[in-house]
Amino acid sequence: MTGFLLSNPTLLAVMGGLLAALVAFLKGNSRGARRERDRQARAEQKARDIACEVQSDIGVMSPGQLRAELARRTRQ
């Protein structure tokens, strides 16, 4: 039986096609996951940059300015 499966060119072509489709699917799936991880990493880096910028801005404000800014933001 195994000799028949390996000697039949049509069956080999079908099995090869199925294997190629499976490999292509798995490769595409991993590429999509990598893109999503890269997108999330860029978004997290942007958020860290903004947080650092805000922290820097707060550091140079006087306590009175901080209270005024907080009061202004809480009314909105």
SVG drawing of the C-alpha trace seen along z (x, -y; Angstrom):
<svg xmlns="http://www.w3.org/2000/svg" viewBox="-16 -79 28 81">
<polyline fill="none" stroke="black" stroke-width="0.4" points="0.0,0.0 2.8,-2.5 4.6,-1.7 1.4,-2.6 1.1,-6.0 4.7,-6.9 4.7,-5.7 1.6,-7.5 2.6,-10.9 -0.9,-12.4 -1.2,-11.5 2.3,-12.8 1.4,-16.1 -1.8,-16.4 0.1,-15.7 2.8,-18.1 0.2,-20.8 -1.4,-20.3 1.9,-20.5 2.8,-23.7 -0.5,-25.3 -0.1,-24.3 3.5,-25.8 2.3,-29.0 -0.5,-29.4 1.7,-28.9 4.3,-31.2 1.7,-33.9 0.2,-33.5 3.6,-34.0 4.3,-37.0 1.0,-38.6 1.7,-37.9 5.2,-39.6 3.6,-42.6 1.1,-42.9 3.9,-42.7 5.8,-45.4 2.8,-47.6 2.1,-47.2 5.8,-47.9 5.6,-51.1 2.4,-52.2 3.9,-51.4 7.1,-53.4 5.0,-56.3 3.0,-56.2 6.3,-56.0 7.6,-59.1 4.4,-61.0 4.5,-60.0 8.2,-61.1 7.3,-64.4 4.4,-65.1 6.6,-64.2 9.2,-66.6 6.6,-69.4 5.3,-68.8 8.8,-68.9 9.3,-72.5 5.9,-73.8 5.5,-75.6 3.0,-74.2 0.6,-77.0 0.7,-76.3 0.2,-72.6 -2.9,-73.3 -4.3,-75.7 -3.7,-73.2 -5.3,-70.4 -8.3,-72.6 -8.7,-73.5 -8.6,-69.8 -11.0,-68.6 -13.7,-71.1 -13.6,-69.8"/>
</svg>
